[in-house]
Amino acid sequence: MKGRVFKHCACTDRVTGKRQGSNCPRLAERGHGSWYFHCSTTNVLGRPQRVRRGGFSSQSTARQARDELLAMSSERRTAKSWTVARWLEHWLQTRARLRPTTRLLYTRDVERFLVPHIGRTILSELATAQLNEAFQAMARQRTKYDEPQSASTLRHAHATLRAALNAAIRDGLLTDNPARRVELPRAIHTSAKIWTDENIATWQETGVRPRVSVWTAPQFAAFLQFTATDPLHALWRLIGLRGLRRGEIAGLRWSDINFKARELKVVQQRISAGHQVYQGPPKSASGQRVVALDKATNTALSRHRRQQQHQAARRVDAGKQYRDTGYVFTRPDGQPYHPSSFTQRFSILTKRSELPPIRLHDLRHGAASLAHSAGADLKSIQDQLGHSRIDTTADVYTRVLPDTQHQTAAATAALIRKAARERRATIGRTARKAAKTAKKPGGQATHHQRASD
């Protein structure tokens, strides 16, 4: 359908206050208003859509723009007529293989950052300069705690936009991704702080705690002793010693544990997206793994199983509802815990124990650090934690604990002392050899020495 070309202006009626649009009596005047076109096309989905574009300086330019649009492929027409907001909505709806948590984060980025700043822009007109301005504006937004947006939040929103525009390229709507050249603030990698006496004193004085913090071995031992009678004692051991993720703990079943071999299999996880809980495979292929158990943790799990069985028997005898779901960590009625319950419980126990505060996920950091300090190599720690890349293990999770630092410093100093002794010995041998040569008649070297020189 060719549609029509018409003139339009933004004048308002003095009586009603409404825009006069195409009914303005001044439209016949030269230079008053601008030209628009309206037509019907089909988009990339094969569905009919109405397109209205304006702001043209003459009737001929409006007609030319309309004819060019109708001559384009459906992909290019879609890029010329869809806004960024409409494409982002379509992109989210058609991503069938997204994990629930990933979809939740993508949706957050789209609704909170991308649509408010660039949503009205025509997809094909999106440019890097506009995106730079948009991300600068996003950086000035304040969080609900009245804090500036973090670099990691902005980079995540940028990654979401890049993924959406890459999909537009694959579908033929775009030929280039303008988000590739956006300048973003440099991400600051937060190093885990060890709760040394000095760091504890600073925290107690200022009230400011590190974003990522790790207990020392004695501190974690004190926490295990404090929680010895806690119903989730075995859970704290699994995270703090073997580094299981919260979702992996929530999805652990008794059928995944081999008490005789002292090992467990990580084959699934239960994660929360908002208030909804989803069950599925681990975070990555490498997340499916076998984790060895120490004797004490194996015993703690065995004790936990007996307590669960006794609790179930008492509920059944009392006529209360109970369902054997097969999960290791369950509520009194046998249903698995919501993953966030572990975070809430850990926060309560940490405060009661009067130990310096850490997050539940920091126990996983600590497990890697403790294993590293105990002599485990990075490859073993990578397998234990279920990382797909060893550099993630090295850069993020292995923070050397104070005792190991002292051991490393002593070993380094010993290496230097050994090198110094060897150098002095070499100098001594050379000096003695020179002295022997000087004692010979004439102080001249022998024929053999001259030849060797």
C-alpha positions as CSV (number, residue, x, y, z in Angstrom):
1,M,0.0,0.0,0.0
2,K,1.5,3.3,-1.1
3,G,-0.2,5.2,1.7
4,R,-0.3,9.0,1.6
5,V,1.9,12.0,2.0
6,F,0.5,15.0,3.9
7,K,1.5,18.2,5.7
8,H,1.3,18.5,9.5
9,C,2.1,21.1,12.2
10,A,2.2,21.4,15.9
11,C,-0.1,24.5,16.2
12,T,-2.7,24.3,18.9
13,D,-6.3,25.7,18.9
14,R,-6.6,28.7,21.2
15,V,-10.0,27.6,22.4
16,T,-9.6,23.8,22.9
17,G,-5.9,23.7,23.4
18,K,-5.7,20.7,21.1
19,R,-3.2,20.3,18.3
20,Q,-4.6,21.3,14.9
21,G,-2.3,19.0,12.9
22,S,-3.5,18.7,9.3
23,N,-6.4,21.2,9.9
24,C,-4.2,24.2,10.6
25,P,-5.3,27.1,8.4
26,R,-1.6,28.2,8.0
27,L,-0.5,24.9,6.3
28,A,-0.7,26.6,3.0
29,E,1.9,29.1,4.0
30,R,5.4,28.3,2.7
31,G,7.7,26.9,5.5
32,H,4.9,26.3,8.0
33,G,4.7,22.7,9.3
34,S,6.5,19.7,7.9
35,W,5.7,16.8,5.6
36,Y,4.8,13.3,6.7
37,F,4.1,10.0,5.1
38,H,1.9,7.1,6.2
39,C,1.9,3.6,4.7
40,S,1.4,-0.1,5.5
41,T,4.2,-2.7,5.2
42,T,5.1,-6.1,6.6
43,N,7.8,-6.6,9.2
44,V,10.5,-9.2,9.6
45,L,7.9,-11.5,11.2
46,G,5.6,-11.3,8.1
47,R,3.1,-9.3,10.0
48,P,1.5,-6.1,8.7
49,Q,2.5,-2.9,10.3
50,R,1.7,0.8,9.9
51,V,4.6,3.3,9.5
52,R,4.3,7.0,10.0
53,R,7.3,9.2,9.6
54,G,7.6,13.0,9.6
55,G,9.8,16.0,9.7
56,F,10.5,16.2,6.0
57,S,11.1,19.7,4.5
58,S,9.1,19.0,1.3
59,Q,6.4,16.8,-0.2
60,S,8.9,15.3,-2.6
61,T,11.4,14.3,0.1
62,A,8.6,12.7,2.1
63,R,7.4,10.8,-1.0
64,Q,10.9,9.7,-1.8
65,A,11.5,8.4,1.8
66,R,8.2,6.5,1.6
67,D,9.1,4.9,-1.7
68,E,12.6,3.9,-0.4
69,L,11.1,2.3,2.6
70,L,8.6,0.3,0.6
71,A,11.4,-0.9,-1.7
72,M,13.5,-2.2,1.2
73,S,13.6,-5.8,2.3
74,S,11.4,-6.7,5.3
75,E,14.5,-6.8,7.5
76,R,15.6,-3.3,6.6
77,R,12.1,-2.0,6.8
78,T,11.8,-3.4,10.3
79,A,15.0,-1.7,11.3
80,K,13.8,1.6,9.8
81,S,10.4,1.4,11.5
82,W,10.9,-0.4,14.8
83,T,12.1,1.5,17.9
84,V,14.9,0.1,20.0
85,A,12.3,-0.6,22.7
86,R,10.2,-2.7,20.4
87,W,13.3,-4.7,19.3
88,L,14.4,-5.3,22.9
89,E,10.9,-6.5,23.7
90,H,10.9,-8.9,20.7
91,W,14.4,-10.0,21.5
92,L,13.5,-11.0,25.1
93,Q,10.3,-12.8,24.0
94,T,12.1,-14.9,21.4
95,R,15.1,-16.0,23.5
96,A,13.9,-19.5,24.4
97,R,17.2,-20.8,25.9
98,L,17.8,-18.2,28.5
99,R,18.3,-19.3,32.1
100,P,15.6,-17.8,34.4
101,T,18.1,-15.7,36.3
102,T,19.7,-14.5,33.1
103,R,16.3,-13.5,31.7
104,L,15.6,-11.6,35.0
105,L,18.8,-9.7,34.7
106,Y,18.3,-8.9,31.0
107,T,14.8,-7.7,31.8
108,R,16.1,-5.5,34.6
109,D,18.7,-3.9,32.3
110,V,16.1,-3.3,29.5
111,E,13.5,-1.8,31.8
112,R,15.7,0.2,34.1
113,F,18.4,1.5,31.8
114,L,18.0,0.9,28.1
115,V,14.3,1.7,27.3
116,P,14.3,4.9,29.4
117,H,17.4,6.3,27.6
118,I,17.3,4.9,24.0
119,G,13.9,3.2,23.7
120,R,12.4,5.8,21.4
121,T,15.2,5.8,18.9
122,I,14.6,4.1,15.6
123,L,16.7,0.9,15.5
124,S,18.6,1.7,12.3
125,E,19.4,5.2,13.6
126,L,21.1,4.1,16.8
127,A,24.7,5.5,16.8
128,T,27.7,5.1,19.1
129,A,27.7,8.8,19.9
130,Q,24.1,8.6,21.2
131,L,25.0,5.5,23.2
132,N,28.0,7.2,24.8
133,E,25.7,10.0,26.0
134,A,23.1,7.5,27.2
135,F,25.5,5.5,29.3
136,Q,26.9,8.7,30.8
137,A,23.3,9.6,31.8
138,M,22.9,6.1,33.2
139,A,26.0,6.6,35.3
140,R,24.4,9.7,36.8
141,Q,21.4,7.7,38.0
142,R,21.2,7.0,41.7
143,T,20.4,3.6,43.2
144,K,17.7,3.1,45.7
145,Y,20.4,3.6,48.4
146,D,21.2,7.0,46.8
147,E,24.5,5.7,45.5
148,P,26.0,6.1,42.0
149,Q,25.6,3.2,39.6
150,S,28.6,0.9,39.8
151,A,30.9,0.2,36.9
152,S,29.8,-3.5,36.9
153,T,26.1,-2.5,36.6
154,L,26.8,-0.3,33.6
155,R,28.9,-3.0,32.0
156,H,26.2,-5.5,32.5
157,A,23.6,-3.2,30.8
158,H,26.1,-2.7,28.0
159,A,26.5,-6.5,27.6
160,T,22.7,-6.9,27.4
161,L,22.5,-4.2,24.7
162,R,25.4,-5.8,22.7
163,A,23.7,-9.2,22.8
164,A,20.4,-7.7,21.6
165,L,22.0,-5.8,18.8
166,N,24.1,-8.8,17.8
167,A,20.8,-10.7,17.4
168,A,19.5,-7.9,15.2
169,I,22.6,-8.4,13.0
170,R,22.0,-12.1,12.8
171,D,18.4,-11.5,11.8
172,G,19.5,-9.1,9.0
173,L,18.1,-5.9,10.6
174,L,21.5,-4.3,11.2
175,T,24.9,-4.6,9.6
176,D,26.9,-3.1,12.5
177,N,26.7,-3.0,16.2
178,P,27.2,0.5,17.5
179,A,27.5,-0.7,21.1
180,R,30.9,-2.2,20.2
181,R,32.6,1.2,20.4
182,V,30.9,2.6,23.5
183,E,33.3,3.9,26.2
184,L,32.6,2.6,29.6
185,P,34.1,3.2,33.0
186,R,36.8,0.7,33.9
187,A,35.5,-2.1,36.1
188,I,37.2,-2.2,39.5
189,H,37.9,-5.8,40.5
190,T,37.2,-6.1,44.2
191,S,39.8,-8.1,46.0
192,A,38.8,-10.3,48.9
193,K,39.9,-8.9,52.2
194,I,41.2,-11.3,54.9
195,W,39.8,-10.6,58.3
196,T,43.1,-10.0,60.0
197,D,43.3,-8.3,63.4
198,E,44.1,-5.0,61.7
199,N,41.1,-5.2,59.3
200,I,38.8,-6.2,62.2
201,A,40.0,-3.2,64.2
202,T,39.4,-0.8,61.2
203,W,35.9,-2.3,60.7
204,Q,35.0,-1.9,64.4
205,E,36.3,1.7,64.4
206,T,34.6,2.9,61.1
207,G,31.7,0.5,60.7
208,V,32.7,0.0,57.0
209,R,33.1,-3.6,55.9
210,P,34.8,-4.9,52.8
211,R,32.5,-5.8,50.0
212,V,34.2,-9.2,49.7
213,S,35.8,-10.7,52.8
214,V,37.2,-14.1,53.9
215,W,37.6,-15.7,57.2
216,T,40.9,-17.2,58.3
217,A,41.1,-20.9,59.1
218,P,40.8,-20.3,62.9
219,Q,37.8,-18.0,62.3
220,F,36.0,-20.6,60.1
221,A,36.8,-23.3,62.7
222,A,35.2,-21.1,65.4
223,F,32.1,-20.8,63.2
224,L,31.9,-24.5,62.7
225,Q,32.2,-25.0,66.5
226,F,29.5,-22.4,67.1
227,T,27.1,-24.1,64.6
228,A,27.8,-27.6,65.8
229,T,24.2,-28.1,66.9
230,D,22.6,-26.0,64.1
231,P,20.3,-28.1,61.8
232,L,22.4,-26.8,58.8
233,H,25.8,-27.5,60.2
234,A,26.6,-30.0,57.4
235,L,25.6,-27.3,54.8
236,W,28.1,-24.7,56.2
237,R,30.8,-27.4,56.0
238,L,30.0,-28.2,52.4
239,I,30.2,-24.5,51.3
240,G,33.1,-23.5,53.5
241,L,35.3,-26.5,52.8
242,R,34.3,-27.8,49.4
243,G,33.0,-24.5,47.9
244,L,29.6,-25.6,46.6
245,R,27.4,-22.9,45.2
246,R,24.1,-22.0,47.0
247,G,22.0,-23.4,44.2
248,E,24.0,-26.6,44.1
249,I,23.5,-27.0,47.8
250,A,19.7,-26.4,47.4
251,G,19.5,-29.0,44.7
252,L,21.6,-31.7,46.4
253,R,19.8,-35.0,46.9
254,W,20.7,-38.0,49.0
255,S,21.1,-40.1,45.8
256,D,24.0,-37.7,44.8
257,I,26.1,-38.7,47.8
258,N,28.2,-41.8,48.1
259,F,29.1,-42.2,51.8
260,K,31.3,-45.2,51.2
261,A,33.5,-43.5,48.6
262,R,33.2,-40.1,50.5
263,E,32.2,-38.1,47.5
264,L,29.1,-36.4,46.1
265,K,28.0,-35.5,42.6
266,V,26.8,-32.1,41.5
267,V,24.3,-32.7,38.8
268,Q,21.6,-30.1,39.4
269,Q,20.8,-26.8,41.1
270,R,17.8,-24.9,42.5
271,I,18.1,-21.2,41.8
272,S,15.7,-18.3,42.5
273,A,14.7,-15.6,40.0
274,G,12.7,-13.2,42.1
275,H,10.5,-15.3,44.4
276,Q,10.2,-18.2,41.9
277,V,12.5,-21.2,42.2
278,Y,13.8,-23.0,39.2
279,Q,15.5,-26.4,39.0
280,G,18.0,-27.2,36.3
281,P,21.5,-28.2,35.4
282,P,24.5,-26.5,37.0
283,K,25.8,-23.1,35.9
284,S,28.0,-24.6,33.2
285,A,29.1,-28.0,31.9
286,S,32.1,-28.0,34.1
287,G,29.7,-27.4,37.1
288,Q,28.7,-31.1,36.8
289,R,31.4,-32.7,38.8
290,V,32.4,-35.1,41.6
291,V,33.5,-33.5,44.9
292,A,35.6,-35.4,47.4
293,L,34.6,-35.2,51.0
294,D,36.8,-35.2,54.1
295,K,35.9,-37.7,56.9
296,A,34.4,-35.0,59.2
297,T,32.1,-33.6,56.5
298,N,31.1,-37.2,55.5
299,T,30.2,-37.9,59.2
300,A,28.3,-34.6,59.5
301,L,26.2,-35.5,56.4
302,S,25.5,-39.0,57.8
303,R,24.4,-37.5,61.1
304,H,22.2,-35.0,59.3
305,R,20.5,-37.8,57.4
306,R,19.7,-39.7,60.7
307,Q,18.3,-36.5,62.2
308,Q,16.2,-35.9,59.1
309,Q,14.8,-39.5,59.3
310,H,14.0,-39.2,63.0
311,Q,12.3,-35.8,62.5
312,A,10.2,-37.3,59.6
313,A,9.2,-40.3,61.8
314,R,8.1,-38.0,64.6
315,R,6.0,-35.9,62.3
316,V,4.3,-39.0,60.8
317,D,3.6,-40.4,64.2
318,A,2.1,-37.0,65.2
319,G,-0.2,-37.1,62.2
320,K,1.5,-34.1,60.6
321,Q,2.2,-33.8,56.9
322,Y,5.5,-35.0,55.6
323,R,6.8,-35.7,52.1
324,D,10.1,-37.5,51.3
325,T,11.4,-35.4,48.5
326,G,14.9,-36.9,48.5
327,Y,16.7,-33.6,49.1
328,V,19.5,-33.3,51.6
329,F,18.5,-30.0,53.2
330,T,14.7,-29.7,53.8
331,R,12.2,-28.0,55.9
332,P,10.4,-30.1,58.7
333,D,7.7,-31.1,56.2
334,G,10.3,-32.6,53.8
335,Q,10.1,-29.8,51.2
336,P,13.4,-28.3,50.0
337,Y,14.3,-24.9,51.3
338,H,14.0,-21.8,49.2
339,P,17.7,-21.0,48.3
340,S,17.4,-17.5,49.9
341,S,16.7,-19.2,53.3
342,F,20.3,-20.3,53.5
343,T,21.5,-16.7,53.0
344,Q,19.2,-15.4,55.7
345,R,20.1,-18.1,58.2
346,F,23.8,-17.6,57.6
347,S,23.5,-13.9,58.2
348,I,21.8,-14.5,61.6
349,L,24.3,-17.1,62.7
350,T,27.3,-14.8,61.7
351,K,25.9,-12.0,63.9
352,R,25.3,-14.4,66.8
353,S,28.8,-15.9,66.6
354,E,30.3,-12.4,66.9
355,L,32.7,-13.2,64.1
356,P,33.5,-10.5,61.5
357,P,30.8,-10.4,58.9
358,I,31.0,-12.2,55.6
359,R,28.4,-13.1,52.9
360,L,27.3,-16.7,52.3
361,H,29.1,-16.6,48.9
362,D,32.3,-15.5,50.7
363,L,32.4,-19.0,52.2
364,R,33.0,-20.2,48.7
365,H,35.9,-17.7,48.3
366,G,37.2,-19.0,51.6
367,A,37.0,-22.6,50.5
368,A,39.3,-21.8,47.5
369,S,41.7,-19.8,49.7
370,L,41.9,-22.6,52.3
371,A,42.5,-25.2,49.7
372,H,45.2,-23.1,48.1
373,S,46.9,-22.5,51.5
374,A,46.7,-26.3,52.1
375,G,48.8,-26.9,49.0
376,A,46.2,-27.6,46.4
377,D,47.1,-26.5,42.9
378,L,44.9,-24.3,40.8
379,K,43.7,-27.1,38.5
380,S,42.5,-29.1,41.5
381,I,40.7,-26.0,42.9
382,Q,39.2,-25.3,39.5
383,D,37.7,-28.9,39.4
384,Q,36.5,-28.6,43.0
385,L,34.7,-25.3,42.4
386,G,33.3,-26.3,38.9
387,H,34.9,-23.4,37.0
388,S,35.0,-23.6,33.2
389,R,38.2,-21.4,33.1
390,I,41.2,-21.7,35.3
391,D,41.9,-17.9,35.1
392,T,38.6,-17.4,36.9
393,T,39.8,-19.5,39.7
394,A,43.2,-17.7,39.9
395,D,41.8,-14.1,39.6
396,V,38.7,-14.3,41.6
397,Y,38.7,-17.0,44.2
398,T,42.2,-17.8,45.4
399,R,43.2,-15.2,47.9
400,V,46.3,-16.1,49.8
401,L,45.7,-16.2,53.6
402,P,48.1,-14.5,56.0
403,D,49.9,-17.6,57.2
404,T,50.6,-18.5,53.6
405,Q,51.9,-15.0,52.9
406,H,54.4,-15.4,55.7
407,Q,55.4,-18.8,54.5
408,T,55.9,-17.4,50.9
409,A,57.9,-14.4,52.3
410,A,60.1,-16.7,54.3
411,A,60.6,-19.1,51.3
412,T,61.4,-16.2,49.0
413,A,64.0,-14.8,51.5
414,A,65.5,-18.2,51.9
415,L,65.9,-18.5,48.1
416,I,67.7,-15.1,48.1
417,R,70.0,-16.2,51.0
418,K,70.8,-19.4,49.1
419,A,71.6,-17.5,46.0
420,A,73.9,-15.1,48.0
421,R,75.7,-18.0,49.6
422,E,76.3,-19.7,46.2
423,R,77.6,-16.4,44.8
424,R,80.0,-15.9,47.7
425,A,81.2,-19.5,47.3
426,T,81.8,-18.9,43.5
427,I,83.7,-15.7,44.3
428,G,85.8,-17.5,46.9
429,R,86.7,-20.3,44.5
430,T,87.7,-17.8,41.8
431,A,89.9,-15.9,44.3
432,R,91.6,-19.0,45.5
433,K,92.3,-20.1,42.0
434,A,93.8,-16.7,41.1
435,A,96.0,-16.9,44.3
436,K,97.4,-20.2,43.3
437,T,98.3,-18.9,39.8
438,A,100.0,-15.9,41.3
439,K,102.3,-18.1,43.4
440,K,103.8,-19.9,40.4
441,P,107.3,-18.7,39.1
442,G,106.9,-15.4,37.2
443,G,103.3,-15.3,38.0
444,Q,102.5,-16.6,34.5
445,A,99.8,-19.0,33.6
446,T,100.6,-22.6,32.5
447,H,100.4,-23.7,28.9
448,H,97.1,-25.5,29.7
449,Q,95.6,-22.3,31.2
450,R,96.7,-20.2,28.2
451,A,95.1,-22.6,25.9
452,S,91.9,-22.7,27.8
453,D,91.8,-18.9,27.8
